[in-house]
Amino acid sequence: MSIREEISKVVGGHGLWKGRLATAIETGKSEYTPEQIDKDNLCDLRRWLYGTSIPAAVKNLPEYETCCRLRADFHKEAAKVLRLAVSGHKHEAQEAMT
């Protein structure tokens, strides 16, 4: 698998969260807890970023560090939205999605 295909695969998993969060906002329910989502060390993207597929030279680039930080930030924000959604704060959760 090419690195481009690997990126598409692992980033796609995070893209699915927009739909999951929208459903949680609408229903007030989720099969996940905010605490699970906040743990950014369990996702496929993290495993890929810190795995052996990416050359060491790439891991030394500032863009790599930015990507790692943005991924961690995504988990914090997704957990925030989910926390709002499942606690009945639908409007605030919708606002946080924008």
Backbone as a ProteinNet text record, in pm:
[ID]
protein_1_A
[PRIMARY]
MSIREEISKVVGGHGLWKGRLATAIETGKSEYTPEQIDKDNLCDLRRWLYGTSIPAAVKNLPEYETCCRLRADFHKEAAKVLRLAVSGHKHEAQEAMT
[TERTIARY]
86.5	0	90.5	58.8	137.7	108	197.5	176.7	50.1	20.9	-100.9	-225.7	-223.1	-335.4	-346	-231	-231	-292.1	-254.5	-308.6	-459.8	-505.6	-649.6	-723.9	-667.7	-732.7	-742.9	-633.3	-635.1	-706.4	-696.5	-766.9	-916.5	-951.9	-1093.3	-1165.2	-1095.7	-1155.2	-1193.5	-1112.4	-1145.3	-1259.8	-1265.1	-1373.4	-1509.8	-1515.1	-1641.6	-1699.2	-1613.8	-1660.3	-1755.1	-1745.6	-1840.1	-1982.6	-2002.6	-2134.1	-2176.3	-2082.6	-2114.9	-2154.6	-2081.9	-2113.9	-2247.7	-2276	-2404.8	-2519.3	-2501.8	-2603.4	-2619.1	-2508.1	-2514.5	-2584.7	-2561.1	-2628.1	-2778.5	-2819.1	-2961.2	-3031.4	-2963.7	-3028.2	-2997.8	-2888.3	-2844.9	-2779	-2744	-2685.1	-2565.6	-2477.2	-2362.5	-2316.4	-2262	-2205.1	-2069.3	-2016.8	-1888.7	-1912.3	-1817	-1822.8	-1724.5	-1747.1	-1649.7	-1509.8	-1503	-1373.9	-1298.9	-1372.6	-1308.2	-1252.5	-1328.4	-1288.4	-1172.6	-1170.8	-1064.7	-929.3	-930.2	-804.9	-752.8	-659	-611.9	-508.4	-476.9	-374.2	-430.1	-560.4	-621.7	-659.7	-645.3	-695.6	-593	-644.5	-560	-464.5	-510.6	-424.2	-302.2	-323.1	-209.7	-113.7	-167.9	-82.2	-0.4	-64.2	6.5	113	76.7	171.6	295.2	276	387.7	446.2	393.1	441.6	565.3	589.3	711.6	691.9	569.5	543.8	601.1	607.5	654.3	804.5	880.1	1025.3	1065.6	1176.5	1226.9	1247.3	1291	1313.1	1183.6	1074.4	944.6	901.8	930.2	892.2	967.6	1074.2	1150.5	1100.8	1005.1	953.2	853.8	850.6	753.1	609.1	584.5	449.7	403	495.2	462.1	416	490.1	453	316.9	292.8	164.2	52	73.9	-25.6	-55.3	47.4	28.6	-50.6	-19	-89.8	-235.5	-260.1	-397.7	-481.3	-421.5	-492.3	-531.8	-440.5	-471.3	-579.5	-570.3	-672.2	-809	-810.4	-935.7	-1004.3	-928.4	-986.6	-1046.5	-978	-1028.9	-1160.4	-1164.4	-1285	-1399.5	-1369.2	-1473.7	-1531.7	-1446.2	-1493.6	-1580.8	-1544.1	-1622.7	-1761.9	-1767	-1895.7	-1980.5	-1919.6	-1994.5	-2044.8	-1962.3	-2003.3	-2126.8	-2124.7	-2240.3	-2362.5	-2342	-2453.1	-2523.4	-2446.3	-2508.5	-2558.3	-2524.8	-2575.6	-2692.8	-2746.7	-2866.9	-2845.2	-2721.7	-2691.5	-2676.6	-2786.4	-2786.9	-2738.6	-2791.1	-2755.2	-2605.5	-2553.6	-2412.3	-2324.7	-2369.7	-2295.3	-2292.5	-2405.9	-2410.7	-2317.7	-2317.1	-2228.5	-2081.3	-2049.4	-1910.7	-1864.7	-1959.6	-1924.3	-1885	-1919.7	-1888.4	-1756.7
-117.7	0	123.2	218	341	429.2	522.5	612.6	696.7	732.4	808	726.8	598	510.2	493	482.5	470.3	594.5	711.4	837.4	840.7	807.8	809	715.7	599.7	501.3	551.1	597.8	636.1	768.8	861.6	989	968.1	876.2	846	803.3	731.5	690.2	809.6	912	1032.7	1107.6	1101.3	1166.3	1109.3	981.8	919	980.5	1041.5	1097.6	1214.2	1284.6	1394.7	1340	1229.5	1166.2	1109.4	1046	990.3	1099.6	1209.7	1320.7	1384.1	1398	1453.3	1365.3	1233.7	1141.7	1155.4	1166.4	1182	1311.9	1416.1	1543.9	1529	1462.5	1445.2	1354.6	1247.1	1147	1163.8	1233	1245.1	1118.8	1026.8	898.7	865.8	784	735.7	603.3	519.3	393.9	418.4	537.8	575.9	675.9	684.7	785.7	896.8	1016.2	1123.5	1085.1	1009.2	967.6	875.9	791.5	705.3	787.9	886.3	968.2	1059.7	1104.8	1194.4	1124.1	991.9	915.6	907.3	993.1	999.6	893.5	805.6	705.4	573	566.9	441.5	437	546.8	551.7	500.2	457.7	406.4	513.5	637	744	760.7	756.6	768.4	651.7	529.6	412.3	424.7	478.4	494.7	603.7	717.9	828.8	789.6	711.5	675	537.6	476.5	344.9	354	246.9	236.8	271.6	300.9	329.7	463.8	556.8	691	697.9	739.4	749	848.7	822	908.1	1051.3	1067.5	1202.9	1282.9	1217.6	1285	1320.4	1232.5	1256.9	1375.5	1417.5	1533	1665.2	1659.1	1781	1852.6	1986	2060.7	2023.5	1988.9	1951.5	1823.9	1734.2	1610.7	1644.4	1729.5	1771.3	1840.1	1923.1	1990.8	1888.8	1791	1685.8	1611.6	1577.8	1506.5	1592.2	1720	1810.3	1826.3	1843.5	1860.3	1735.2	1619.1	1494.6	1487.6	1522.8	1523	1625.6	1743.3	1847.2	1798.6	1725.4	1670.9	1584.7	1499.5	1412.7	1493.8	1596.5	1681.6	1748.1	1802	1869.4	1772.1	1655.2	1554.3	1509.2	1491.6	1452.8	1563	1687.4	1801.1	1800.8	1783	1779.7	1663.3	1547	1430.1	1450.2	1508.4	1535	1625.2	1729.2	1818.9	1745	1665.3	1595.9	1498.6	1418.8	1316.3	1372	1496.5	1556.5	1651	1643.1	1718.8	1861.3	1898.6	2034.9	2036.8	2005.4	1990.2	2116.4	2230.6	2355.8	2384.5	2368.1	2393.8	2295.4	2170	2069.4	2106.1	2151	2194.2	2311.9	2406.5	2523.3	2479.2	2383.2	2336.6	2264.2	2214.6	2145.6	2242.4	2368.3	2463.8	2531
0	0	0	-85.4	-92.6	29.2	56.1	169.8	149.4	26.2	-4.3	32.8	-0.4	34.5	186	253	398.8	463	413	466.1	447.5	328.6	301.5	396	420.5	506.3	650.5	707.3	848.8	872.5	779.9	795.1	775.1	688.7	665.5	792.5	877.7	1005.2	1090.9	1089.5	1165	1097.8	965.8	893.2	927.5	960.2	999.1	1126.2	1205.4	1332.3	1314.7	1206.3	1183.1	1180.4	1112.4	1107.6	1241.6	1311.3	1442.9	1541.1	1535.8	1625.9	1590.2	1461	1418.7	1468.6	1460.3	1510.2	1660.8	1731.8	1877.6	1915.2	1839.4	1866.4	1847.3	1741.5	1712.9	1813.3	1852.1	1938.1	2086.6	2116.8	2255.7	2307.5	2214.9	2252.9	2164.3	2218.2	2141.4	2199.3	2114.2	2163.3	2229.4	2213.6	2273	2385.9	2474.9	2579.7	2545.5	2597	2574.1	2623.9	2730.9	2785.4	2688	2616.9	2517.2	2401.9	2359.2	2245.3	2281.9	2405.2	2451.6	2455.4	2468.7	2469.1	2326.1	2295.5	2157.2	2123.6	2216.9	2189.8	2139.3	2112.6	2071.7	1923.6	1852.7	1715	1613.5	1498.7	1391.1	1338.8	1333.2	1282.7	1372.4	1503	1594.1	1576.4	1568.6	1551	1423	1319.3	1192.9	1204.4	1262.7	1275.7	1355.6	1459.8	1546.2	1513.2	1407.8	1366.6	1278.8	1205.3	1125.1	977.9	935	792.8	748.5	839.7	805.3	829.1	727.4	742.4	851.9	917.1	1024.6	976.4	853	800.3	796.9	766.9	764.1	906.3	1000.3	1138.9	1199.8	1135.2	1182.3	1123.4	1033.9	970.6	1062	1056	1135.9	1100.1	975.5	932.4	1002.3	1028.3	1099.4	1241.7	1308.4	1444.4	1444.2	1344.6	1332.7	1315.8	1232.4	1210	1340	1414.8	1542.4	1641	1646.9	1738.1	1697.4	1567.8	1519.7	1545.9	1533.5	1560.4	1707.9	1795.1	1939.1	1970.4	1907.2	1926.2	1879.3	1768.7	1716.6	1822.4	1888.1	1990.5	2105.1	2146.8	2255.6	2214.1	2092.5	2044.6	2021.8	1965.2	1944	2078	2177.9	2311.4	2370.4	2347.9	2397.6	2334.2	2202.7	2131.7	2182.6	2194.9	2240.9	2383.8	2468	2606.7	2608.7	2527	2517.7	2463.8	2360.1	2294.4	2388.4	2460.1	2544.3	2677.3	2705.2	2828.9	2801.3	2678.4	2645.7	2600.6	2572.2	2527.5	2374.5	2309.2	2163.7	2091.9	2129.3	2061	2077.4	2197.3	2222.1	2144.7	2135.6	2060.1	1912.3	1859.1	1719.2	1695.6	1788.6	1777.1	1776.9	1861.9	1872.6	1745.2	1667.9	1542.7	1431.8	1447.6	1340.4	1359.8
[MASK]
++++++++++++++++++++++++++++++++++++++++++++++++++++++++++++++++++++++++++++++++++++++++++++++++++

